[in-house]
Amino acid sequence: MVVPRLIERKRDGLPLEPGDWTTLIRAYVAGEVPDYQMAALAMAVVFRGLAAEELSELVEAMLSSGDRLDFGAWPIPRVDKHSIGGVGDKTSLLLAPMLACAGVAVPMISGRGLGHTGGTLDKLESIRGFRTRLSLDDTLRQVRDIGVAMIGQTPELVPADRKLYALRDVTGTVESIPLIAASIMSKKLAEDLTGLVLDIKTGSGSFMPERTQSLDLARTMVALGEGRGCRTVALLTAMDRPLGWACGNALEMAEAIHGLRGEGPDDLMEVTYALGVEMLLVAGVETVRATARQRLEGIVQSGQALEKFVALVEAQGGDPNVVHDPDRLPRAAVRRDVVALSLGTVQRVDPRTIGYGVIGLGGGRQRTTDLIDPSVGFVIRVKPGMRVERGQHLATIHAQDDGSAESAERVLERAISIGEPLPVPPLVSHRLDATGLETLEAG
């Protein structure tokens, strides 16, 4: 196999020959293909895409690069949820324990921060001692025992995606429908799921800013899941503003804990419940949306979801006291409030600018080897459409020193604009499954 020839072929808009992706992925995992060549090929895919046959072969090659979870004949439905990435998106932290309380097993494999977006694993690891690296055998045992596990990719699970994921994060090759679809679906299909719900973000802070792109990605991923016997549903949700108030790993972890207490921000809880309802439906444990929503709300209000999260944290070596006292999470040395300089309506809170601002504070990675500071970030108290007065509190910066806080102030100046009211997109706009597309326009 001559890798430069494959790069040239894809660069010129031609599909690779059958078997090429299988051979290439096998060689890449074995260390026989250097990162610089795979990065060049990934960039060619960004510009040229993949034919359906290529994408199917790539997903299968990535799946076959390692071991998979195998629940055998276990009759409990197994459902996961995955977001393509968003700023302030901590819904997985709420959904996993909630669904585990509803008779659904949740073997959730999550990722780290990618591009300007945060990662579920980084948020979980802001809890002292929390282990996101479990063996497949330990994961199977834990899911059978308590109904849920939240892990990263183990060395034996889809190693091809683990390598590609880290490479794409630092080479500008994140925003590609086939690469996003292959990455997510290879991990999810390796979980031996009976159902999958996808949160497809759309808007300025999404990897797919245009709705047409988001729908194309949703169709691609639903087809991949359904084609392999996994019932798959996608919701399109807004990412033209951060989800919830908190942006930054420990700050988001604290907000998720408040959400499990029933005290989360309205927008976060609305998207969480919308996704959770779909998870109950694909699991087959509920058939009516209203009933499914009531069930989830009851699980939160009764305290079951919070206690399940305590069990999850304990099972994976974390400090369970954090769940009852989120102030035990890492805290930044400097906190600085930012106020409105004018009267008006919030027009924009740009999530992409906020996401890169978190990275600038040290809360994300610019290189694959970077360590992150879980304590830093923003708590933004306004949303587009809100009326604000001069001097009103807009946000709090959490930084490690005054210089970083000053830089973060300039980030917020760029991210938050105030003026005349502008239209605000709905939180959940579309639902897509194997039968077709439904417009929801739910606010």
KEVEXBA-992712 format. One line per 8 residues: their letters; for each residue x, y, z of C-alpha. Coordinates in nm, 4 decimals. Layout:
BEGIN
a) X:Y:Z ~ ...
***
This chain:
BEGIN
mvvprlie) 0.0000:0.0000:0.0000 ~ 0.1440:0.3353:-0.1075 ~ -0.0147:0.5931:0.1232 ~ 0.0851:0.9025:-0.0797 ~ -0.1042:0.7557:-0.3733 ~ -0.4168:0.7211:-0.1581 ~ -0.3781:1.0828:-0.0459 ~ -0.3460:1.1962:-0.4060
rkrdglpl) -0.6479:0.9959:-0.5110 ~ -0.8672:1.1440:-0.2400 ~ -0.7220:1.4910:-0.3021 ~ -0.8371:1.4600:-0.6625 ~ -1.1908:1.3697:-0.5554 ~ -1.1737:0.9997:-0.6372 ~ -1.2922:0.7197:-0.4052 ~ -1.0367:0.4807:-0.2667
epgdwttl) -1.0536:0.1267:-0.3984 ~ -1.2490:-0.1377:-0.2023 ~ -1.0244:-0.2697:0.0729 ~ -0.8001:0.0389:0.0852 ~ -0.9569:0.1848:0.3990 ~ -0.9434:-0.1539:0.5724 ~ -0.5741:-0.1956:0.4935 ~ -0.4933:0.1662:0.5773
irayvage) -0.6646:0.1633:0.9170 ~ -0.4993:-0.1638:1.0116 ~ -0.1583:-0.0219:0.9196 ~ -0.2228:0.3072:1.1008 ~ -0.3144:0.1321:1.4247 ~ -0.0021:-0.0834:1.3918 ~ 0.2127:0.2298:1.3676 ~ 0.3093:0.1664:1.0044
vpdyqmaa) 0.1471:0.4886:0.8788 ~ 0.2777:0.8128:1.0328 ~ 0.0455:1.0783:1.1704 ~ 0.1494:1.3310:0.9066 ~ 0.0249:1.1080:0.6267 ~ -0.3020:1.0297:0.8038 ~ -0.3476:1.4016:0.8731 ~ -0.3006:1.4788:0.5029
lamavvfr) -0.5562:1.2163:0.4081 ~ -0.7997:1.3465:0.6692 ~ -0.7674:1.6970:0.5265 ~ -0.8379:1.5587:0.1795 ~ -1.1536:1.3956:0.3204 ~ -1.2585:1.7289:0.4730 ~ -1.2570:1.8840:0.1253 ~ -1.3604:1.5856:-0.0871
glaaeels) -1.5802:1.3728:0.1393 ~ -1.6340:0.9971:0.1232 ~ -1.8602:0.7885:-0.0964 ~ -2.1206:0.5858:0.0961 ~ -1.9279:0.2651:0.0308 ~ -1.6064:0.4212:0.1584 ~ -1.7735:0.5446:0.4754 ~ -1.9256:0.2043:0.5459
elveamls) -1.5880:0.0363:0.4987 ~ -1.4150:0.2972:0.7176 ~ -1.6633:0.2431:1.0025 ~ -1.6260:-0.1346:0.9777 ~ -1.2467:-0.1061:0.9675 ~ -1.2460:0.1117:1.2775 ~ -1.4838:-0.1257:1.4567 ~ -1.2634:-0.4194:1.3667
sgdrldfg) -0.9464:-0.2479:1.4876 ~ -1.0126:-0.3690:1.8428 ~ -1.2478:-0.5533:2.0755 ~ -1.6126:-0.4721:2.1485 ~ -1.8476:-0.4938:2.4439 ~ -2.0581:-0.8090:2.4338 ~ -2.3582:-0.8393:2.6647 ~ -2.4559:-1.1729:2.5160
awpiprvd) -2.8216:-1.2622:2.5673 ~ -2.8721:-1.0100:2.8520 ~ -3.2352:-0.8957:2.8065 ~ -3.1998:-0.5412:2.9455 ~ -3.2188:-0.2753:2.6709 ~ -2.8887:-0.0919:2.6223 ~ -2.9095:0.2652:2.5026 ~ -2.6583:0.5459:2.4729
khsiggvg) -2.6686:0.9100:2.3717 ~ -2.4020:1.1052:2.1901 ~ -2.3600:1.4718:2.1072 ~ -2.1451:1.5850:1.8163 ~ -1.9983:1.8484:2.0480 ~ -2.1110:2.1735:2.2000 ~ -2.0056:2.4453:2.4405 ~ -2.1598:2.4043:2.7849
dktsllla) -2.3158:2.0727:2.6830 ~ -2.3233:1.8516:2.9909 ~ -2.6383:1.6527:2.9120 ~ -2.4551:1.3170:2.9185 ~ -2.3705:1.3720:3.2847 ~ -2.7419:1.3945:3.3630 ~ -2.8787:1.1391:3.1190 ~ -2.6615:0.8420:3.2098
pmlacagv) -2.7763:0.8161:3.5750 ~ -3.1340:0.9196:3.4907 ~ -3.1790:0.6422:3.2330 ~ -3.0119:0.3843:3.4565 ~ -3.2904:0.4523:3.7083 ~ -3.5528:0.3761:3.4438 ~ -3.4571:0.0172:3.3689 ~ -3.2238:0.1006:3.0808
avpmisgr) -2.8568:0.0017:3.0795 ~ -2.6234:0.2822:2.9717 ~ -2.2724:0.1724:2.8654 ~ -2.1603:0.5251:2.7725 ~ -1.8322:0.5729:2.5900 ~ -1.7448:0.9409:2.5746 ~ -1.4668:1.1599:2.4414 ~ -1.2443:1.4440:2.5450
glghtggt) -1.2573:1.8029:2.4298 ~ -1.2425:1.8360:2.0530 ~ -1.1697:2.1672:1.8855 ~ -1.3519:2.4438:2.0725 ~ -1.5938:2.2035:2.2451 ~ -1.5622:2.0395:2.5854 ~ -1.5473:1.6664:2.6527 ~ -1.7473:1.4533:2.8956
ldklesir) -1.4375:1.2656:3.0139 ~ -1.2578:1.5872:3.1070 ~ -1.5623:1.6986:3.3080 ~ -1.5832:1.3673:3.4923 ~ -1.2120:1.3754:3.5707 ~ -1.2588:1.7069:3.7511 ~ -1.3905:1.4790:4.0286 ~ -1.0872:1.3708:4.2280
gfrtrlsl) -1.0036:1.0057:4.1653 ~ -1.2661:0.9423:3.8977 ~ -1.1378:0.6731:3.6611 ~ -1.2550:0.6951:3.3016 ~ -1.0277:0.4082:3.1968 ~ -1.1970:0.0772:3.2688 ~ -1.1307:-0.2526:3.0990 ~ -1.4121:-0.3941:2.8890
ddtlrqvr) -1.4652:-0.6711:3.1444 ~ -1.4913:-0.4183:3.4272 ~ -1.7302:-0.2082:3.2208 ~ -1.9561:-0.5062:3.1545 ~ -1.9596:-0.5954:3.5245 ~ -2.0367:-0.2401:3.6311 ~ -2.3210:-0.1974:3.3823 ~ -2.4725:-0.5257:3.4994
digvamig) -2.4315:-0.4235:3.8657 ~ -2.5528:-0.0617:3.8675 ~ -2.6857:-0.0084:3.5154 ~ -2.4343:0.2515:3.3993 ~ -2.0696:0.3158:3.3195 ~ -1.9102:0.6292:3.1741 ~ -1.5743:0.5531:3.0206 ~ -1.3277:0.6578:2.7551
qtpelvpa) -1.1910:0.4387:2.4860 ~ -0.9860:0.1597:2.6341 ~ -0.6700:0.0488:2.4529 ~ -0.8591:-0.2499:2.3130 ~ -1.1767:-0.0621:2.2084 ~ -1.1756:0.0994:1.8620 ~ -0.8066:0.2014:1.8842 ~ -0.8262:0.3435:1.5329
drklyalr) -1.0730:0.6069:1.6426 ~ -0.8747:0.6902:1.9550 ~ -0.5741:0.7757:1.7383 ~ -0.7743:0.9600:1.4733 ~ -0.9771:1.1553:1.7293 ~ -0.6645:1.3008:1.8897 ~ -0.5097:1.3732:1.5483 ~ -0.8157:1.5544:1.4132
dvtgtves) -0.8374:1.7707:1.7239 ~ -0.5024:1.9378:1.6506 ~ -0.4891:1.9354:1.2689 ~ -0.8008:2.1328:1.1724 ~ -0.9825:1.8262:1.0428 ~ -1.2740:1.8105:1.2843 ~ -1.5468:1.9617:1.0645 ~ -1.6165:1.6748:0.8260
ipliaasi) -1.9450:1.4839:0.8065 ~ -1.7919:1.1451:0.7183 ~ -1.5112:1.1746:0.9748 ~ -1.7495:1.2827:1.2516 ~ -1.9935:1.0061:1.1597 ~ -1.7238:0.7384:1.1439 ~ -1.5725:0.8461:1.4748 ~ -1.8966:0.8518:1.6697
mskklaed) -2.0632:0.5502:1.5162 ~ -1.7595:0.3229:1.5432 ~ -1.7510:0.3875:1.9198 ~ -2.1241:0.3530:1.9660 ~ -2.1614:0.0377:1.7587 ~ -1.8799:-0.1170:1.9647 ~ -2.1014:-0.0878:2.2761 ~ -2.3424:-0.3661:2.1740
ltglvldi) -2.6344:-0.1232:2.1906 ~ -2.9988:-0.1874:2.1162 ~ -3.0664:0.1839:2.0671 ~ -2.8858:0.5141:2.0184 ~ -2.9979:0.8778:2.0407 ~ -2.7880:1.1427:1.8692 ~ -2.7752:1.5086:1.9667 ~ -2.6852:1.6874:1.6444
ktgsgsfm) -2.5868:2.0424:1.7265 ~ -2.6557:2.3191:1.4772 ~ -2.5661:2.6858:1.4817 ~ -2.2565:2.9033:1.5087 ~ -2.0961:2.6958:1.7848 ~ -2.1465:2.3626:1.6139 ~ -1.9056:2.1780:1.3888 ~ -2.1995:2.1875:1.1452
pertqsld) -2.3154:2.5525:1.1622 ~ -2.5760:2.5276:0.8860 ~ -2.8977:2.3341:0.9406 ~ -2.8609:2.1588:0.6048 ~ -2.5203:2.0285:0.7136 ~ -2.6598:1.9121:1.0461 ~ -2.9412:1.7259:0.8730 ~ -2.6942:1.5614:0.6345
lartmval) -2.4875:1.4446:0.9314 ~ -2.7987:1.3176:1.1108 ~ -2.9109:1.1198:0.8058 ~ -2.5628:0.9741:0.7625 ~ -2.5393:0.8570:1.1227 ~ -2.8949:0.7258:1.1458 ~ -2.8329:0.5208:0.8311 ~ -2.5102:0.3777:0.9744
gegrgcrt) -2.6825:0.2773:1.2983 ~ -2.9961:0.1343:1.1423 ~ -2.7888:-0.0513:0.8847 ~ -2.6171:-0.2392:1.1665 ~ -2.9310:-0.3258:1.3614 ~ -2.9188:-0.0451:1.6171 ~ -3.2351:0.1632:1.6385 ~ -3.1107:0.5199:1.5950
valltamd) -3.2819:0.8575:1.6396 ~ -3.1351:1.2066:1.6003 ~ -3.2507:1.5392:1.7429 ~ -3.1280:1.8722:1.6087 ~ -3.0573:2.1078:1.8979 ~ -2.9400:2.4678:1.9093 ~ -2.5721:2.5519:1.9498 ~ -2.5887:2.9220:1.8619
rplgwacg) -2.5386:2.9877:2.2354 ~ -2.3820:2.7825:2.5159 ~ -2.6079:2.5266:2.6816 ~ -2.6709:2.6085:3.0457 ~ -2.4723:2.8732:3.2311 ~ -2.1379:2.7029:3.2974 ~ -1.8556:2.6576:3.0446 ~ -1.5476:2.4798:3.1788
nalemaea) -1.4938:2.1326:3.3192 ~ -1.5435:2.1602:3.6966 ~ -1.7982:2.4400:3.6530 ~ -2.0026:2.2193:3.4192 ~ -1.9696:1.9233:3.6534 ~ -2.1148:2.1343:3.9346 ~ -2.3992:2.2502:3.7111 ~ -2.4772:1.8913:3.6114
ihglrgeg) -2.4987:1.7952:3.9798 ~ -2.7456:2.0784:4.0335 ~ -2.9393:1.9495:3.7328 ~ -2.9616:1.6047:3.8911 ~ -3.1117:1.7774:4.1944 ~ -3.3735:1.9375:3.9719 ~ -3.2055:2.2776:3.9963 ~ -3.0479:2.3019:3.6518
pddlmevt) -3.0884:2.5891:3.4049 ~ -3.4093:2.5709:3.2043 ~ -3.2430:2.5274:2.8647 ~ -3.0139:2.2500:2.9897 ~ -3.3017:2.0594:3.1445 ~ -3.5238:2.1023:2.8387 ~ -3.2650:1.9522:2.6029 ~ -3.1802:1.6810:2.8582
yalgveml) -3.5439:1.5741:2.8911 ~ -3.5974:1.5826:2.5130 ~ -3.3030:1.3462:2.4623 ~ -3.4001:1.1300:2.7587 ~ -3.7523:1.0817:2.6242 ~ -3.6097:0.9544:2.2952 ~ -3.3788:0.7185:2.4841 ~ -3.6725:0.5656:2.6718
lvagvetv) -3.8643:0.5273:2.3463 ~ -3.5826:0.3561:2.1535 ~ -3.5272:0.1319:2.4565 ~ -3.8909:0.0276:2.4358 ~ -3.9587:0.0874:2.8060 ~ -4.1996:0.3720:2.7226 ~ -4.4189:0.4284:2.4182 ~ -4.5752:0.7693:2.4911
ratarqrl) -4.3617:1.0836:2.5025 ~ -4.5612:1.2575:2.7745 ~ -4.5382:0.9528:2.9996 ~ -4.1671:0.9196:2.9331 ~ -4.1110:1.2841:3.0257 ~ -4.3091:1.2455:3.3485 ~ -4.1078:0.9375:3.4379 ~ -3.7778:1.1179:3.3954
egivqsgq) -3.8947:1.4220:3.5901 ~ -4.0066:1.1903:3.8704 ~ -3.6664:1.0199:3.8781 ~ -3.4979:1.3567:3.9256 ~ -3.7479:1.4937:4.1772 ~ -3.7319:1.1780:4.3899 ~ -3.3536:1.1995:4.4250 ~ -3.2968:0.8672:4.2465
alekfval) -3.0896:1.0232:3.9679 ~ -2.8580:1.1949:4.2140 ~ -2.8086:0.8758:4.4163 ~ -2.7384:0.6786:4.0990 ~ -2.4695:0.9323:4.0122 ~ -2.3206:0.8821:4.3604 ~ -2.3091:0.5077:4.2878 ~ -2.1449:0.5739:3.9524
veaqggdp) -1.8785:0.8001:4.1045 ~ -1.8045:0.5481:4.3807 ~ -1.7845:0.2591:4.1327 ~ -1.5264:0.4464:3.9253 ~ -1.3086:0.5579:4.2142 ~ -1.4217:0.9176:4.2465 ~ -1.4951:1.1200:4.5573 ~ -1.8710:1.0723:4.6135
nvvhdpdr) -1.8812:1.3646:4.8572 ~ -1.8510:1.5953:4.5566 ~ -2.2055:1.5046:4.4562 ~ -2.3419:1.6371:4.7841 ~ -2.0955:1.9265:4.8038 ~ -1.9909:2.0512:4.4567 ~ -1.7626:2.3099:4.6239 ~ -1.5163:2.0197:4.6646
lpraavrr) -1.4505:2.0406:4.2899 ~ -1.1375:2.2285:4.1744 ~ -1.1725:2.6048:4.2139 ~ -0.9832:2.8768:4.0296 ~ -0.7778:3.1310:4.2234 ~ -0.9351:3.4383:4.0590 ~ -1.3000:3.5186:4.0027 ~ -1.3984:3.8309:3.8148
dvvalslg) -1.7483:3.9538:3.7373 ~ -1.8333:4.1184:3.4065 ~ -2.1247:4.3612:3.3802 ~ -2.3241:4.5124:3.0946 ~ -2.1954:4.8475:2.9720 ~ -2.5215:4.9405:2.8025 ~ -2.8968:4.8899:2.8155 ~ -3.0555:4.6584:2.5613
tvqrvdpr) -3.1321:4.3022:2.4600 ~ -2.8704:4.0282:2.4426 ~ -2.8328:3.9562:2.0724 ~ -2.5620:3.6958:2.0815 ~ -2.3559:3.4808:2.3164 ~ -2.1197:3.3199:2.0688 ~ -2.0340:2.9666:2.1826 ~ -1.7323:2.9239:1.9567
tigygvig) -1.5674:3.2349:2.1008 ~ -1.6532:3.1148:2.4518 ~ -1.5138:2.7677:2.3809 ~ -1.1826:2.9017:2.2587 ~ -1.1848:3.1361:2.5574 ~ -1.1974:2.8356:2.7909 ~ -0.9006:2.6863:2.6056 ~ -0.7167:3.0176:2.6406
lgggrqrt) -0.7699:3.0027:3.0166 ~ -0.6122:2.6552:3.0216 ~ -0.9347:2.4568:3.0287 ~ -0.8803:2.2805:2.6947 ~ -0.6066:2.1464:2.4702 ~ -0.4154:2.3094:2.1876 ~ -0.1896:2.0025:2.1508 ~ -0.2687:1.6388:2.2172
tdlidpsv) -0.0158:1.6319:2.5040 ~ -0.1582:1.9376:2.6860 ~ -0.2785:1.9010:3.0428 ~ -0.5958:2.0928:3.1245 ~ -0.6918:2.2998:3.4251 ~ -1.0393:2.1781:3.5283 ~ -1.1121:2.4808:3.7468 ~ -1.1174:2.7583:3.4859
gfvirvkp) -1.3955:2.8809:3.2605 ~ -1.6995:3.1054:3.2527 ~ -2.0401:3.1162:3.4159 ~ -2.2536:3.3227:3.1780 ~ -2.5826:3.4434:3.3229 ~ -2.7486:3.5782:3.0086 ~ -2.9035:3.4253:2.6979 ~ -2.9988:3.5736:2.3619
gmrvergq) -3.3316:3.7523:2.3925 ~ -3.2819:3.8576:2.7554 ~ -3.3240:4.2251:2.8421 ~ -3.0351:4.3692:3.0458 ~ -2.9731:4.6937:3.2295 ~ -2.6499:4.8899:3.2361 ~ -2.4333:4.7472:3.5160 ~ -2.6211:4.4151:3.5257
hlatihaq) -2.4134:4.1033:3.5940 ~ -2.3430:3.9189:3.2676 ~ -2.0837:3.6576:3.3606 ~ -1.8161:3.5441:3.6036 ~ -1.4668:3.4560:3.4861 ~ -1.2831:3.1772:3.6693 ~ -0.9083:3.2099:3.6059 ~ -0.5772:3.1298:3.7724
ddgsaesa) -0.4308:3.4810:3.7605 ~ -0.5258:3.8411:3.6893 ~ -0.3606:3.8417:3.3474 ~ -0.5678:3.5471:3.2314 ~ -0.8810:3.7086:3.3721 ~ -0.8111:4.0285:3.1782 ~ -0.7689:3.8312:2.8556 ~ -1.0929:3.6484:2.9309
ervlerai) -1.2726:3.9813:2.9711 ~ -1.1808:4.0657:2.6127 ~ -1.3161:3.7253:2.5067 ~ -1.6513:3.8069:2.6641 ~ -1.6548:4.1494:2.4988 ~ -1.6338:3.9731:2.1624 ~ -1.8745:3.6931:2.2533 ~ -2.1637:3.8883:2.4085
sigeplpv) -2.3358:4.1581:2.2070 ~ -2.6218:4.3793:2.3279 ~ -2.8558:4.5812:2.1081 ~ -3.1928:4.5453:1.9435 ~ -3.3731:4.2076:1.9762 ~ -3.2942:3.9394:1.7200 ~ -3.4753:3.6097:1.6478 ~ -3.3729:3.3240:1.8798
pplvshrl) -3.3681:2.9726:1.7254 ~ -3.5605:2.6987:1.9094 ~ -3.3737:2.4671:2.1438 ~ -3.4940:2.1502:1.9686 ~ -3.5934:2.1943:1.6046 ~ -3.6043:1.8540:1.4291 ~ -3.6291:1.4808:1.4905 ~ -3.4952:1.2288:1.2412
datgletl) -3.5266:0.8495:1.2395 ~ -3.5462:0.5716:0.9834 ~ -3.8943:0.6803:0.8807 ~ -3.7999:1.0382:0.7986 ~ -3.7732:1.3941:0.9280 ~ -4.0127:1.5679:1.1667 ~ -4.0048:1.9428:1.2318 ~ -4.0545:2.0193:1.6015
eag) -3.9592:2.3846:1.6494 ~ -3.9867:2.3333:2.0257 ~ -3.8620:2.6357:2.2167
***
